[in-house]
């Protein structure tokens, strides 16, 4: 199983456990409210979106990772199409960071 497949499987589990926030508004709120443990940007995120979330993640002292899957891959794995999302659980965040250092 490839790292991308493992990542998508983890995201599906994380979504089923309601431990992630999908999309601009929800991810931004999770970062501002200090719920986010990791911020993920899809490969098809716009430069403007990437810049905004790089700043927000740095301000919130949350690691940010650019992942090699696109928003359609995220939709297939989680039922939510989003170019940015946050992981709101330390365990899932650590597993994803281990897959995508």
HUWOBEL-V267824 format. One record per backbone hydrogen bond with DSSP energy under -1.0 kcal/mol. NH is the residue of the N-H (numbers start at 1). CO is the residue of the C=O. If there is no record, write none. Layout:
nh = <NH	NH>
co = <CO	CO>
This chain:
nh = <6	7	8	9	10	11	12	13	14	15	16	17	18	19	21	23	27	28	29	30	31	32	33	34	35	36	37	38	39	40	41	42	43	45	50	51	52	53	54	55	56	57	58	59	60	62	65	67	74	75	76	77	78	79	85	86	87	88	93	94	95	96	97	98	99	100>
co = <2	3	4	5	6	7	8	9	10	11	12	13	15	14	86	84	23	24	25	26	27	28	29	31	30	30	87	87	63	85	65	83	69	42	46	47	48	49	50	51	52	53	54	55	56	57	39	41	70	71	72	73	74	75	40	21	38	19	89	90	91	92	93	94	95	96>
